Amino acid sequence: MGAKMMQNGDVIQRTLTIEKKKGYPILFLQPVLKSMVWGGERLRTDFGYDTLESHLGECWGISAHPNGDCQILNVEYSGKTLSRMWQEEPGFFGKFHSSRFPLLTKIIDAKKDLSIQVHPDDVYAGEREYGSLGKMECWYVVDCPAKAELVVGHEAASKEELEQMVQQGKWKELLRRVPIAPGDFIQIDPGTIHAITGGCLIVETQQNSDITYRLYDYDRKVDGKPRELHIQQSLDVIQVPSPSVEDSVQHTQEQPKNYWKSLVDCQYYQVYKLELAGSLTFTHNETFFNVTVVEGQGRVDGIPVEKGEHFIIPAIYGKVRVEGNMTLLASDAKDA
């Protein structure tokens, strides 16, 4: 579909052929694709993103961040980015006081292990990272190897023990590994040590932030040099004790069909999953609604969509009809 295609780096605009409702239309976005040292090929082979980039690690599917600002594909907003849309068309999104679009949706292909890392909260990031937002995030596991594990949390009982284990490199004893399967969902609060492991395909919903502190990177080298670590910043923000696994991971494999299930409801966002088999009409009004097609294909208000496409339903849009056989992940933001 047009929302995923690129040709020689140029965006191919999507022409909507159905009559739009009165007011704002559903907004389709051109993803921003990023090469990573740990990236692979599955964003190309599984999701159909057409790019010459190698080691493709991340698709920023709904993003207004300066490091990856999605272009709007709807012809009536030709040339606009999502950040510009946020500034110029506030009525599309609903009532927000923030000067920046609040969320970021990614698809991550980890061919190799990501670094052991942690994110700051808004207070620390605002003071130490030039006014950046902090980074609360969550993961939906699209696919992973048999007996896969993620790093979520740690086993240190105190800040002193945490610092000692980090300084002594006792990573096996420190890091908490959590078994996962496709369909699992994990909430990662700021201050939680975490890492996506090799072979995992993840959809991530997060605050609009690109601040990551690397605690450990397996002594990997890029161009002959170790990647930068952020030991002190990590120790500053890591929560002690770590949240329990039961408070972080849930299983969504047995979700009923044709029902928007709420996966998490936190101070910055609410995330939902829909397993669609047939059709569903729903109303989502108060705020905008970010949607990613994780599996399958179908239609949204008559517009064809397929796996790997990302779109935003405007606030006060009214009834929405989705049809087909699809897995959809969606999120709405809170005016935190």
C-alpha positions as CSV (number, residue, x, y, z in Angstrom):
1,M,0.0,0.0,0.0
2,G,1.0,3.6,-0.5
3,A,1.8,4.3,3.1
4,K,4.7,1.9,3.1
5,M,6.2,2.4,-0.3
6,M,9.3,4.4,-1.1
7,Q,11.1,4.8,-4.4
8,N,14.6,6.3,-4.6
9,G,13.9,7.9,-1.2
10,D,10.9,9.8,-2.4
11,V,7.5,9.5,-0.7
12,I,4.7,8.3,-2.9
13,Q,1.6,10.1,-1.7
14,R,-1.5,8.2,-0.9
15,T,-4.7,9.3,-2.8
16,L,-7.8,8.5,-0.8
17,T,-10.5,7.5,-3.2
18,I,-13.5,7.5,-0.8
19,E,-15.6,10.5,0.3
20,K,-14.3,11.7,3.6
21,K,-16.5,12.6,6.5
22,K,-17.2,16.2,7.4
23,G,-14.2,17.6,9.3
24,Y,-10.8,16.0,9.5
25,P,-10.0,12.8,7.6
26,I,-8.1,9.8,8.9
27,L,-4.4,10.6,8.6
28,F,-1.9,8.3,7.0
29,L,1.8,8.5,7.6
30,Q,5.1,7.7,5.9
31,P,7.3,5.8,8.4
32,V,10.9,6.8,9.2
33,L,13.2,3.8,8.9
34,K,16.5,3.5,10.9
35,S,19.5,1.4,10.6
36,M,20.9,0.0,13.8
37,V,24.0,-2.1,14.7
38,W,21.6,-4.8,16.0
39,G,19.0,-4.6,13.2
40,G,18.0,-7.2,10.6
41,E,15.8,-7.7,7.6
42,R,12.3,-8.4,9.0
43,L,11.0,-4.9,8.6
44,R,11.6,-5.4,4.9
45,T,10.6,-9.1,4.6
46,D,7.7,-9.2,7.1
47,F,6.3,-5.7,6.9
48,G,7.1,-4.8,3.3
49,Y,9.0,-1.5,4.0
50,D,10.9,-0.8,0.7
51,T,14.3,0.7,1.5
52,L,17.9,0.3,0.7
53,E,18.9,0.6,4.3
54,S,20.9,-2.3,5.8
55,H,20.7,-3.6,9.4
56,L,17.1,-2.1,9.5
57,G,16.3,-1.9,13.2
58,E,13.4,0.5,13.7
59,C,10.4,1.8,11.9
60,W,9.1,5.0,13.5
61,G,5.6,4.6,12.3
62,I,3.9,7.5,14.1
63,S,6.4,10.1,15.1
64,A,6.8,13.8,15.3
65,H,10.3,13.7,17.0
66,P,13.0,15.8,15.5
67,N,15.1,12.6,15.0
68,G,12.3,11.1,12.9
69,D,9.3,13.3,11.8
70,C,6.8,11.4,9.7
71,Q,5.5,13.0,6.5
72,I,1.7,13.1,6.0
73,L,0.5,11.0,3.0
74,N,-2.9,12.5,2.6
75,V,-2.9,14.8,-0.5
76,E,-4.8,17.6,1.3
77,Y,-1.8,17.9,3.7
78,S,0.9,17.5,1.1
79,G,4.3,18.5,2.4
80,K,3.4,18.6,6.0
81,T,5.1,16.6,8.7
82,L,3.3,15.3,11.8
83,S,5.0,17.9,14.0
84,R,3.8,20.7,11.7
85,M,0.3,19.2,11.7
86,W,0.4,19.2,15.5
87,Q,1.2,23.0,15.5
88,E,-1.1,24.1,12.7
89,E,-4.1,21.9,13.1
90,P,-4.7,21.5,16.9
91,G,-8.4,20.7,16.3
92,F,-7.4,17.4,14.7
93,F,-5.9,16.1,18.0
94,G,-8.2,17.4,20.7
95,K,-7.4,19.4,23.8
96,F,-3.7,19.3,24.7
97,H,-1.5,21.8,26.5
98,S,1.8,20.3,25.3
99,S,3.7,22.1,22.6
100,R,4.8,18.8,21.1
101,F,3.1,15.6,19.9
102,P,3.1,13.4,23.0
103,L,3.6,9.8,21.7
104,L,5.9,7.7,19.4
105,T,5.0,4.3,17.8
106,K,7.8,2.0,16.6
107,I,8.2,-1.4,15.2
108,I,11.6,-2.9,16.3
109,D,13.4,-5.8,14.6
110,A,16.2,-7.0,17.0
111,K,18.3,-9.4,15.0
112,K,20.9,-9.2,17.8
113,D,20.6,-8.2,21.5
114,L,20.0,-4.6,22.3
115,S,22.1,-2.9,24.9
116,I,21.1,-3.2,28.6
117,Q,19.5,0.2,29.1
118,V,17.3,2.5,31.2
119,H,15.3,5.6,30.5
120,P,14.8,8.7,32.7
121,D,11.5,10.3,33.9
122,D,10.3,13.7,32.8
123,V,12.0,15.5,35.8
124,Y,15.5,14.1,35.2
125,A,15.3,14.4,31.4
126,G,14.0,17.9,31.7
127,E,16.9,19.0,33.9
128,R,19.7,17.0,32.3
129,E,18.7,16.6,28.6
130,Y,17.9,20.1,27.5
131,G,14.2,20.0,28.3
132,S,13.5,16.6,26.7
133,L,10.6,14.4,27.9
134,G,11.3,11.3,29.8
135,K,10.6,7.9,28.3
136,M,7.9,5.6,29.5
137,E,7.3,2.8,27.0
138,C,5.6,-0.6,26.5
139,W,6.2,-3.5,24.2
140,Y,3.9,-5.9,22.3
141,V,5.7,-9.0,21.2
142,V,4.8,-9.8,17.6
143,D,7.2,-12.7,17.3
144,C,10.2,-14.2,19.1
145,P,12.2,-17.5,19.2
146,A,11.0,-20.4,21.2
147,K,12.0,-20.0,24.9
148,A,12.8,-16.3,24.3
149,E,13.5,-14.0,27.2
150,L,13.6,-10.2,27.7
151,V,15.6,-8.3,30.3
152,V,13.0,-6.5,32.5
153,G,14.3,-5.3,35.9
154,H,17.1,-6.3,38.2
155,E,17.8,-8.3,41.5
156,A,19.6,-5.6,43.5
157,A,18.1,-5.0,47.0
158,S,19.6,-1.5,47.5
159,K,21.3,1.3,45.5
160,E,24.6,0.3,47.1
161,E,24.2,-3.3,46.0
162,L,23.2,-2.1,42.5
163,E,26.2,0.1,42.1
164,Q,28.6,-2.6,43.4
165,M,27.2,-5.2,41.0
166,V,27.5,-2.8,38.1
167,Q,31.1,-1.8,39.0
168,Q,32.0,-5.5,39.3
169,G,30.3,-6.5,36.1
170,K,28.0,-9.1,37.7
171,W,25.5,-8.9,34.9
172,K,24.3,-12.5,35.2
173,E,23.4,-12.0,38.8
174,L,22.0,-8.5,38.4
175,L,19.7,-8.8,35.4
176,R,16.2,-10.2,35.6
177,R,15.3,-12.3,32.6
178,V,11.6,-12.8,31.8
179,P,10.3,-15.6,29.5
180,I,8.1,-14.3,26.7
181,A,5.9,-15.6,23.8
182,P,4.2,-13.9,20.9
183,G,1.3,-11.9,22.1
184,D,2.8,-10.9,25.4
185,F,2.7,-7.3,26.5
186,I,5.2,-5.5,28.8
187,Q,5.1,-2.1,30.4
188,I,8.5,-0.4,31.0
189,D,8.3,2.5,33.4
190,P,11.2,5.0,33.6
191,G,14.0,3.7,35.8
192,T,13.4,0.1,34.8
193,I,16.5,-1.8,33.4
194,H,15.5,-3.5,30.2
195,A,16.7,-4.9,26.9
196,I,15.1,-6.5,23.8
197,T,16.9,-9.7,22.9
198,G,17.9,-11.1,19.5
199,G,15.2,-12.6,17.3
200,C,12.4,-10.5,18.8
201,L,10.0,-8.4,16.7
202,I,8.3,-5.8,18.9
203,V,5.7,-3.0,18.5
204,E,6.6,-0.2,21.0
205,T,4.4,2.7,22.2
206,Q,6.3,5.4,24.1
207,Q,6.5,9.0,25.1
208,N,7.9,11.3,22.4
209,S,11.5,11.0,23.5
210,D,14.8,9.6,22.2
211,I,16.7,9.5,25.5
212,T,18.3,6.2,26.3
213,Y,21.1,5.5,28.8
214,R,23.2,2.4,28.0
215,L,24.3,0.6,31.1
216,Y,26.1,-2.3,29.4
217,D,26.6,-3.3,25.7
218,Y,28.4,-6.7,25.9
219,D,31.7,-5.0,25.1
220,R,30.6,-4.6,21.5
221,K,32.5,-2.4,19.1
222,V,31.3,-0.3,16.2
223,D,34.0,0.8,13.7
224,G,36.5,-0.6,16.2
225,K,35.3,1.5,19.1
226,P,33.0,0.6,22.0
227,R,29.7,2.3,22.0
228,E,29.2,5.1,24.6
229,L,27.9,4.0,28.0
230,H,26.0,6.2,30.5
231,I,26.9,4.6,33.8
232,Q,26.3,7.5,36.1
233,Q,23.1,8.6,34.5
234,S,21.8,5.0,34.6
235,L,22.6,4.7,38.3
236,D,20.9,8.0,39.0
237,V,17.6,6.9,37.5
238,I,17.3,3.1,38.1
239,Q,14.5,2.2,40.4
240,V,15.4,0.1,43.5
241,P,13.8,-2.3,44.2
242,S,12.8,-3.2,40.7
243,P,9.0,-3.7,39.9
244,S,7.8,-7.3,40.0
245,V,7.4,-9.3,36.9
246,E,3.7,-9.7,37.7
247,D,3.3,-5.9,37.6
248,S,5.1,-5.7,34.2
249,V,4.0,-8.5,31.9
250,Q,0.6,-9.7,30.7
251,H,-0.5,-12.4,28.2
252,T,-3.0,-11.4,25.5
253,Q,-3.1,-14.6,23.4
254,E,-6.6,-15.6,24.5
255,Q,-8.2,-12.2,23.8
256,P,-11.8,-12.3,22.4
257,K,-12.4,-11.3,18.8
258,N,-13.8,-7.9,17.7
259,Y,-13.1,-6.3,21.0
260,W,-10.8,-3.4,21.9
261,K,-8.9,-4.7,24.9
262,S,-7.1,-2.1,27.1
263,L,-3.5,-3.4,27.7
264,V,-2.2,-0.5,29.9
265,D,-3.6,2.7,31.2
266,C,-0.9,4.9,32.6
267,Q,-0.3,8.6,33.1
268,Y,0.9,9.2,29.5
269,Y,-1.1,6.8,27.3
270,Q,-3.6,4.0,27.1
271,V,-2.8,1.2,24.7
272,Y,-5.4,-1.2,23.1
273,K,-5.4,-4.4,21.1
274,L,-8.1,-5.5,18.6
275,E,-8.2,-9.0,17.1
276,L,-10.6,-8.3,14.2
277,A,-12.4,-11.1,12.4
278,G,-15.2,-9.7,10.3
279,S,-16.3,-6.1,11.2
280,L,-16.6,-3.7,14.1
281,T,-18.0,-0.2,14.4
282,F,-16.8,1.8,17.3
283,T,-16.6,5.5,18.5
284,H,-13.5,7.2,19.7
285,N,-13.9,10.8,20.4
286,E,-12.1,12.7,23.2
287,T,-8.6,12.5,21.6
288,F,-6.8,11.3,18.6
289,F,-6.3,7.5,18.2
290,N,-3.0,6.1,16.8
291,V,-3.4,2.8,15.0
292,T,-0.9,0.3,13.6
293,V,-1.8,-2.8,11.6
294,V,0.3,-5.5,13.1
295,E,-1.1,-8.5,11.1
296,G,-3.5,-9.0,8.2
297,Q,-5.4,-6.6,6.0
298,G,-8.8,-5.0,5.8
299,R,-10.5,-1.6,5.6
300,V,-11.0,1.4,7.9
301,D,-14.1,3.4,6.8
302,G,-13.7,1.9,3.4
303,I,-9.9,2.7,3.0
304,P,-7.8,-0.4,2.3
305,V,-5.1,-1.0,4.9
306,E,-2.6,-3.8,5.5
307,K,0.1,-5.1,7.8
308,G,2.7,-2.4,8.5
309,E,0.5,0.7,7.9
310,H,0.0,3.4,10.5
311,F,-2.8,5.9,10.7
312,I,-4.3,8.4,13.1
313,I,-8.1,8.8,13.6
314,P,-8.8,12.4,14.6
315,A,-10.5,13.5,17.7
316,I,-14.3,14.0,17.5
317,Y,-14.4,11.8,14.4
318,G,-17.5,9.9,15.4
319,K,-18.2,6.3,14.4
320,V,-15.4,4.2,12.7
321,R,-16.0,1.0,10.9
322,V,-13.1,-1.5,10.5
323,E,-13.5,-4.7,8.4
324,G,-11.2,-7.6,7.6
325,N,-9.0,-10.0,9.4
326,M,-6.4,-7.9,11.3
327,T,-4.5,-7.4,14.5
328,L,-4.5,-3.7,15.4
329,L,-2.6,-2.0,18.2
330,A,-3.8,1.5,19.1
331,S,-3.0,4.2,21.6
332,D,-4.4,7.5,22.8
333,A,-2.5,10.1,24.7
334,K,-3.2,11.9,28.0
335,D,-2.6,15.6,28.6
336,A,0.0,14.8,31.3
